[in-house]
Amino acid sequence: MGIKGIYLAGSPLINMPWAADAFSPLDLTLLDPHFGVIDAWRQCIAAMHDRGMYVVLDNTMATLGDLIGFEGYLNVSTPLSFTEHNALWKTSRRYHDFDISDTELDKCEYPRFWNDCKRPSSADLILTI
């Protein structure tokens, strides 16, 4: 058929119980049981790779589940303000790889990007359109 890849939208990671849309991950380390078991995913992806196919997961890290709110606005829309709102955890549940902090970083380190040849992309590569 000439298919070279499969694109999976949404997140197969553990989601909020009422958010079956797969766009509200709560834990970026756990596979949502509605999407099967990790061994089945590994076998399926390995079989696709064996056939020369790509697997693209649309990981939606920017739209995490509803665990954080702003003081005074925990379950309603927070109004626009030119000053900061105080962020709070809404319940005792926490993200395992993220915490609320007011610490400002000296610099932002980007992750390493890889090219199609499975080599690190050059830092001086500039994309022009």
Backbone as a printed PyTorch tensor [residue, N CA C, xyz], in Angstrom:
tensor([[[  0.8140,  -1.1970,   0.0000],
         [  0.0000,   0.0000,   0.0000],
         [  0.8560,   1.2580,   0.0000]],

        [[  2.1310,   1.1460,   0.3190],
         [  3.0060,   2.3040,   0.3040],
         [  2.9200,   3.1830,   1.5340]],

        [[  2.3430,   2.6900,   2.6050],
         [  2.2200,   3.4880,   3.8340],
         [  3.5800,   3.5160,   4.5260]],

        [[  4.0840,   4.7160,   4.8240],
         [  5.3980,   4.8630,   5.4450],
         [  5.3330,   5.2400,   6.9190]],

        [[  4.1650,   5.5420,   7.4250],
         [  4.0870,   5.9180,   8.8300],
         [  2.6640,   5.9790,   9.3260]],

        [[  2.5480,   6.0410,  10.6330],
         [  1.2470,   6.1800,  11.2750],
         [  1.3600,   7.3140,  12.2920]],

        [[  0.3610,   8.1900,  12.2980],
         [  0.3160,   9.3450,  13.1950],
         [ -0.7980,   9.1290,  14.2130]],

        [[ -0.4570,   9.1360,  15.4840],
         [ -1.4370,   8.9280,  16.5510],
         [ -1.6490,  10.2420,  17.2920]],

        [[ -2.8360,  10.8200,  17.1630],
         [ -3.1470,  12.0910,  17.8270],
         [ -3.6100,  11.8340,  19.2450]],

        [[ -3.4180,  12.8170,  20.0940],
         [ -3.7710,  12.6740,  21.5010],
         [ -2.6380,  12.0130,  22.2540]],

        [[ -2.8390,  11.7700,  23.4840],
         [ -1.7950,  11.1770,  24.3120],
         [ -2.2320,   9.8230,  24.8360]],

        [[ -1.3980,   8.8030,  24.6780],
         [ -1.7350,   7.4980,  25.2390],
         [ -1.3780,   7.4070,  26.7210]],

        [[ -0.9810,   8.5270,  27.3050],
         [ -0.5690,   8.5430,  28.7090],
         [ -1.7870,   8.6530,  29.6170]],

        [[ -1.5980,   8.4130,  30.9150],
         [ -2.7190,   8.3870,  31.8610],
         [ -3.4440,   9.7390,  31.8410]],

        [[ -4.7510,   9.6970,  31.6240],
         [ -5.5630,  10.8970,  31.4770],
         [ -6.5060,  11.0760,  32.6510]],

        [[ -7.0660,  12.2820,  32.7350],
         [ -8.0940,  12.5330,  33.7370],
         [ -9.2680,  11.6040,  33.4520]],

        [[ -9.8950,  11.0440,  34.4820],
         [-10.9600,  10.0520,  34.2670],
         [-12.0970,  10.5400,  33.3810]],

        [[-12.4500,  11.8030,  33.4350],
         [-13.5750,  12.3200,  32.6570],
         [-13.1210,  12.9100,  31.3240]],

        [[-11.8410,  12.8440,  31.0130],
         [-11.3190,  13.4420,  29.7900],
         [-10.8490,  12.3420,  28.8460]],

        [[-11.7780,  11.6790,  28.2090],
         [-11.4540,  10.5650,  27.3240],
         [-10.9100,  11.0310,  25.9780]],

        [[-10.6800,  12.3340,  25.8250],
         [-10.1970,  12.8640,  24.5600],
         [ -8.6970,  12.6610,  24.3740]],

        [[ -7.9980,  12.1990,  25.4090],
         [ -6.5510,  11.9610,  25.3760],
         [ -5.7510,  13.2530,  25.2700]],

        [[ -6.3290,  14.3580,  25.6500],
         [ -5.6110,  15.6270,  25.6380],
         [ -5.5120,  16.2340,  27.0360]],

        [[ -5.5710,  15.4140,  28.0700],
         [ -5.4780,  15.9030,  29.4410],
         [ -4.6210,  14.9710,  30.2920]],

        [[ -3.3620,  14.7220,  29.8830],
         [ -2.5600,  13.7670,  30.6400],
         [ -2.2840,  14.2420,  32.0640]],

        [[ -2.3720,  13.2970,  32.9960],
         [ -2.0700,  13.5670,  34.3960],
         [ -0.6890,  13.0700,  34.7840]],

        [[ -0.2530,  11.9910,  34.1700],
         [  1.0310,  11.3940,  34.5040],
         [  1.7370,  11.0460,  33.2020]],

        [[  2.8500,  11.7160,  32.9570],
         [  3.5700,  11.5330,  31.7010],
         [  4.4590,  10.2920,  31.7210]],

        [[  4.3240,   9.4680,  32.7640],
         [  5.1240,   8.2500,  32.8690],
         [  4.2820,   6.9800,  32.7860]],

        [[  2.9480,   7.1070,  32.7260],
         [  2.0750,   5.9320,  32.7450],
         [  1.1860,   5.8680,  31.5100]],

        [[  1.0970,   4.6850,  30.9270],
         [  0.1970,   4.4550,  29.8020],
         [ -1.2240,   4.3350,  30.3290]],

        [[ -2.1630,   5.0430,  29.7090],
         [ -3.5670,   4.9500,  30.0870],
         [ -4.0640,   3.5390,  29.7560]],

        [[ -4.6810,   2.8250,  30.7090],
         [ -5.1250,   1.4590,  30.4440],
         [ -6.1690,   1.3590,  29.3250]],

        [[ -6.8450,   2.4540,  28.9830],
         [ -7.7800,   2.4320,  27.8560],
         [ -7.0530,   2.2140,  26.5260]],

        [[ -5.7320,   2.4580,  26.5120],
         [ -4.9370,   2.3050,  25.2970],
         [ -4.1310,   1.0110,  25.2990]],

        [[ -4.4350,   0.0870,  26.1990],
         [ -3.7540,  -1.2050,  26.2170],
         [ -2.6530,  -1.2630,  27.2530]],

        [[ -1.7110,  -2.1620,  27.0180],
         [ -0.5830,  -2.3550,  27.9330],
         [  0.7070,  -2.0220,  27.1970]],

        [[  1.7270,  -1.6390,  27.9420],
         [  2.9760,  -1.1550,  27.3440],
         [  3.6540,  -2.2100,  26.4820]],

        [[  3.5750,  -3.4780,  26.8760],
         [  4.2100,  -4.5290,  26.0660],
         [  3.5740,  -4.6440,  24.6860]],

        [[  2.2630,  -4.4890,  24.5990],
         [  1.5850,  -4.5170,  23.2970],
         [  2.0350,  -3.3320,  22.4430]],

        [[  2.1870,  -2.1540,  23.0450],
         [  2.6860,  -0.9770,  22.3210],
         [  4.0960,  -1.2390,  21.7990]],

        [[  4.9600,  -1.7830,  22.6560],
         [  6.3420,  -2.0550,  22.2350],
         [  6.3730,  -3.0340,  21.0650]],

        [[  5.5810,  -4.1020,  21.1380],
         [  5.5490,  -5.0910,  20.0590],
         [  5.0190,  -4.4860,  18.7640]],

        [[  3.9740,  -3.6870,  18.8690],
         [  3.3740,  -3.0630,  17.6900],
         [  4.3500,  -2.0830,  17.0310]],

        [[  4.9840,  -1.2490,  17.8250],
         [  5.9330,  -0.2640,  17.2900],
         [  7.1500,  -0.9640,  16.6910]],

        [[  7.6350,  -2.0200,  17.3510],
         [  8.7660,  -2.7750,  16.8060],
         [  8.3940,  -3.4020,  15.4600]],

        [[  7.1700,  -3.9420,  15.3550],
         [  6.7200,  -4.5400,  14.0960],
         [  6.6350,  -3.4840,  12.9890]],

        [[  6.1650,  -2.2730,  13.3220],
         [  6.1090,  -1.1990,  12.3290],
         [  7.5050,  -0.7960,  11.8910]],

        [[  8.4230,  -0.6680,  12.8420],
         [  9.8030,  -0.3220,  12.4990],
         [ 10.4330,  -1.4050,  11.6300]],

        [[ 10.1410,  -2.6720,  11.9300],
         [ 10.6590,  -3.7760,  11.1100],
         [ 10.1780,  -3.6770,   9.6650]],

        [[  9.0500,  -3.0480,   9.4460],
         [  8.4980,  -2.8720,   8.0960],
         [  8.9250,  -1.5300,   7.4780]],

        [[  9.8520,  -0.8360,   8.1610],
         [ 10.3500,   0.4360,   7.6350],
         [  9.3920,   1.5930,   7.8100]],

        [[  8.4730,   1.4790,   8.7550],
         [  7.4820,   2.5350,   8.9750],
         [  7.8760,   3.4150,  10.1640]],

        [[  7.4260,   4.6510,  10.1160],
         [  7.5880,   5.5830,  11.2240],
         [  6.3390,   5.5510,  12.0980]],

        [[  6.5200,   5.8070,  13.3840],
         [  5.4070,   5.9570,  14.3180],
         [  5.5560,   7.3380,  14.9460]],

        [[  4.5580,   8.1980,  14.7550],
         [  4.6030,   9.5520,  15.3000],
         [  3.5080,   9.6670,  16.3580]],

        [[  3.9270,   9.9500,  17.5920],
         [  2.9710,  10.1640,  18.6780],
         [  2.8250,  11.6580,  18.9060]],

        [[  1.6190,  12.1450,  18.8900],
         [  1.3320,  13.5510,  19.1420],
         [  1.1940,  13.7290,  20.6510]],

        [[  2.3230,  13.8400,  21.3210],
         [  2.2920,  13.9970,  22.7740],
         [  1.8720,  15.4160,  23.1320]],

        [[  0.8050,  15.5290,  23.8870],
         [  0.2290,  16.8330,  24.1950],
         [  0.6220,  17.2640,  25.6020]],

        [[  1.9130,  17.5260,  25.7820],
         [  2.3990,  17.9300,  27.1020],
         [  1.9160,  19.3240,  27.5030]],

        [[  1.5970,  20.1590,  26.5280],
         [  1.2110,  21.5370,  26.8310],
         [ -0.2140,  21.6430,  27.3590]],

        [[ -0.9940,  20.6020,  27.2430],
         [ -2.3690,  20.6500,  27.7350],
         [ -2.5510,  19.6050,  28.8260]],

        [[ -1.8060,  19.7680,  29.8910],
         [ -1.8650,  18.8210,  31.0000],
         [ -3.2270,  18.8600,  31.6740]],

        [[ -3.4980,  17.8390,  32.4670],
         [ -4.7650,  17.7430,  33.1820],
         [ -4.9730,  18.9020,  34.1440]],

        [[ -6.1530,  18.9820,  34.6700],
         [ -6.5950,  20.1070,  35.4930],
         [ -6.2060,  19.9210,  36.9630]],

        [[ -4.9180,  20.0030,  37.2650],
         [ -4.4500,  19.8450,  38.6470],
         [ -4.0550,  21.1660,  39.2970]],

        [[ -3.8130,  22.1840,  38.4870],
         [ -3.3200,  23.4660,  39.0050],
         [ -4.3560,  24.5440,  38.7270]],

        [[ -4.5370,  25.4190,  39.6910],
         [ -5.4290,  26.5560,  39.5230],
         [ -4.7760,  27.8050,  40.0920]],

        [[ -5.4870,  28.8910,  40.0360],
         [ -4.9880,  30.1420,  40.5900],
         [ -5.8320,  30.5310,  41.7910]],

        [[ -5.1730,  31.0360,  42.8130],
         [ -5.8350,  31.4170,  44.0640],
         [ -7.0460,  32.3110,  43.7810]],

        [[ -8.1900,  31.8850,  44.2910],
         [ -9.4190,  32.6240,  44.0860],
         [-10.1590,  32.2480,  42.8070]],

        [[ -9.5240,  31.4330,  41.9640],
         [-10.1180,  31.0640,  40.6810],
         [ -9.8630,  29.5770,  40.3830]],

        [[-10.0280,  28.7150,  41.3760],
         [ -9.6620,  27.3140,  41.1930],
         [-10.5310,  26.5760,  40.1810]],

        [[-11.7960,  26.9110,  40.0580],
         [-12.6730,  26.1780,  39.1370],
         [-13.4180,  27.0800,  38.1730]],

        [[-12.8760,  28.2620,  37.9620],
         [-13.4550,  29.1940,  36.9940],
         [-12.3200,  29.8070,  36.1760]],

        [[-12.6590,  30.4570,  35.0860],
         [-11.6400,  31.1120,  34.2680],
         [-10.9800,  32.2360,  35.0500]],

        [[ -9.6790,  32.3090,  34.9530],
         [ -8.9210,  33.3480,  35.6440],
         [ -8.8820,  34.5930,  34.7690]],

        [[ -9.2340,  35.7450,  35.3130],
         [ -9.2320,  36.9590,  34.4890],
         [ -7.8170,  37.3950,  34.1170]],

        [[ -7.7260,  38.0980,  33.0020],
         [ -6.4470,  38.6360,  32.5590],
         [ -5.9450,  39.6460,  33.5800]],

        [[ -4.6560,  39.5590,  33.8880],
         [ -4.0360,  40.4930,  34.8210],
         [ -2.6090,  40.7490,  34.3630]],

        [[ -2.1510,  41.9740,  34.5170],
         [ -0.7820,  42.2830,  34.1400],
         [  0.1940,  41.9630,  35.2710]],

        [[ -0.3330,  41.5070,  36.4010],
         [  0.5060,  40.9910,  37.4830],
         [  0.2710,  39.4910,  37.5780]],

        [[  1.1400,  38.8080,  38.2920],
         [  1.0230,  37.3570,  38.3660],
         [ -0.0600,  36.9270,  39.3450]],

        [[ -0.6900,  35.7800,  39.0380],
         [ -1.6100,  35.1330,  39.9620],
         [ -0.8320,  34.0940,  40.7590]],

        [[ -1.2820,  33.7890,  41.9610],
         [ -0.6380,  32.7850,  42.7900],
         [ -1.1610,  31.4040,  42.3900]],

        [[ -0.2820,  30.5440,  41.8640],
         [ -0.6730,  29.2020,  41.4270],
         [ -0.7370,  28.2570,  42.6190]],

        [[ -1.7530,  27.3770,  42.6010],
         [ -1.9630,  26.4090,  43.6850],
         [ -2.2930,  25.0490,  43.1030]],

        [[ -1.9360,  23.9990,  43.8500],
         [ -2.4100,  22.6600,  43.5120],
         [ -3.8650,  22.5740,  43.9460]],

        [[ -4.7330,  22.0590,  43.0950],
         [ -6.1620,  21.9860,  43.4060],
         [ -6.4950,  20.8480,  44.3670]],

        [[ -5.7000,  19.7840,  44.3570],
         [ -5.9170,  18.6320,  45.2390],
         [ -4.5510,  18.1410,  45.7070]],

        [[ -4.5400,  17.0030,  46.3670],
         [ -3.2600,  16.4280,  46.8110],
         [ -2.5310,  15.7020,  45.6800]],

        [[ -3.1950,  15.4890,  44.5510],
         [ -2.5450,  14.8250,  43.4160],
         [ -1.5300,  15.7510,  42.7710]],

        [[ -0.3750,  15.2050,  42.3860],
         [  0.7140,  16.0050,  41.8150],
         [  1.2350,  15.3410,  40.5390]],

        [[  1.8300,  16.1530,  39.6680],
         [  2.5910,  15.6110,  38.5460],
         [  3.9090,  15.1110,  39.1140]],

        [[  4.3820,  13.9620,  38.6240],
         [  5.6310,  13.4020,  39.1330],
         [  6.8520,  14.1380,  38.6110]],

        [[  6.7250,  14.8190,  37.4890],
         [  7.8840,  15.4480,  36.8600],
         [  7.7440,  16.9720,  36.7420]],

        [[  6.8840,  17.5580,  37.5600],
         [  6.6670,  18.9950,  37.4710],
         [  6.2320,  19.5200,  38.8350]],

        [[  6.7140,  20.6970,  39.2020],
         [  6.2900,  21.3310,  40.4420],
         [  6.1390,  22.8290,  40.2050]],

        [[  5.2830,  23.4480,  40.9740],
         [  5.0820,  24.8990,  40.8850],
         [  6.2610,  25.5780,  41.5700]],

        [[  6.8190,  26.5990,  40.9280],
         [  7.9750,  27.2820,  41.4960],
         [  8.0330,  28.7180,  40.9920]],

        [[  8.5970,  29.5930,  41.8100],
         [  8.8510,  30.9690,  41.3970],
         [ 10.3200,  31.1860,  41.0590]],

        [[ 11.0800,  30.1040,  40.9840],
         [ 12.5030,  30.1970,  40.7000],
         [ 12.7150,  30.5260,  39.2230]],

        [[ 13.4680,  31.5920,  38.9600],
         [ 13.7680,  31.9730,  37.5920],
         [ 15.0840,  31.3270,  37.1780]],

        [[ 15.0980,  30.7250,  35.9950],
         [ 16.3020,  30.0680,  35.5000],
         [ 17.2390,  31.0840,  34.8670]],

        [[ 18.5510,  30.8540,  35.0250],
         [ 19.5310,  31.7350,  34.3940],
         [ 19.5130,  31.6020,  32.8800]],

        [[ 19.2920,  30.3640,  32.4060],
         [ 19.2380,  30.1310,  30.9660],
         [ 18.3130,  28.9570,  30.6910]],

        [[ 17.8850,  28.8580,  29.4550],
         [ 16.9930,  27.7790,  29.0410],
         [ 17.7610,  26.8520,  28.1040]],

        [[ 17.9340,  25.6120,  28.4940],
         [ 18.6250,  24.6220,  27.6770],
         [ 17.5890,  23.8520,  26.8660]],

        [[ 17.7020,  23.9000,  25.5630],
         [ 16.7960,  23.1400,  24.7100],
         [ 17.2340,  21.6760,  24.6810]],

        [[ 16.2990,  20.7670,  24.4530],
         [ 16.6840,  19.3580,  24.3380],
         [ 17.4600,  19.1270,  23.0470]],

        [[ 18.1690,  18.0130,  22.9810],
         [ 18.9080,  17.6690,  21.7740],
         [ 17.9170,  17.1860,  20.7170]],

        [[ 18.0400,  17.7070,  19.5170],
         [ 17.1890,  17.2930,  18.4090],
         [ 17.9740,  16.3640,  17.4950]],

        [[ 17.2810,  15.4080,  16.8940],
         [ 17.9170,  14.4100,  16.0370],
         [ 17.3720,  14.5420,  14.6270]],

        [[ 18.2530,  14.3260,  13.6440],
         [ 17.8140,  14.4090,  12.2560],
         [ 17.4040,  13.0300,  11.7380]],

        [[ 17.0430,  12.9450,  10.4650],
         [ 16.5660,  11.6820,   9.8820],
         [ 17.6370,  10.6020,   9.8330]],

        [[ 18.9060,  10.9940,   9.8990],
         [ 20.0050,  10.0200,   9.8610],
         [ 20.3740,   9.5290,  11.2580]],

        [[ 19.5480,   9.8470,  12.2410],
         [ 19.7490,   9.4470,  13.6350],
         [ 21.0290,  10.0290,  14.2230]],

        [[ 21.3440,  11.2670,  13.8020],
         [ 22.4900,  11.9940,  14.3400],
         [ 21.9810,  13.2930,  14.9480]],

        [[ 22.7080,  13.8140,  15.9600],
         [ 22.2820,  15.1000,  16.5280],
         [ 22.2540,  16.1780,  15.4500]],

        [[ 21.1880,  16.9670,  15.4460],
         [ 21.0870,  18.0750,  14.4970],
         [ 22.1270,  19.1240,  14.8390]],

        [[ 22.6360,  19.7840,  13.8230],
         [ 23.6490,  20.8060,  14.0080],
         [ 23.0440,  22.0330,  14.6850]],

        [[ 23.7650,  22.6140,  15.6420],
         [ 23.2820,  23.7830,  16.3650],
         [ 23.2360,  25.0090,  15.4560]],

        [[ 24.0380,  25.0120,  14.3870],
         [ 24.0730,  26.1810,  13.5150],
         [ 23.1210,  26.0290,  12.3210]],

        [[ 22.2830,  24.9930,  12.3460],
         [ 21.3100,  24.7960,  11.2740],
         [ 20.1740,  25.8070,  11.4320]],

        [[ 19.9250,  26.5720,  10.3980],
         [ 18.8690,  27.5810,  10.4230],
         [ 17.8170,  27.2100,   9.3920]],

        [[ 16.5780,  27.1370,   9.8220],
         [ 15.4810,  26.8230,   8.9210],
         [ 14.9830,  28.1150,   8.2810]],

        [[ 14.9830,  28.1640,   6.9850],
         [ 14.4520,  29.3330,   6.2760],
         [ 13.3150,  28.8720,   5.3890]],

        [[ 12.3000,  29.6770,   5.3390],
         [ 11.1290,  29.3430,   4.5220],
         [ 11.0510,  30.2820,   3.3400]]])
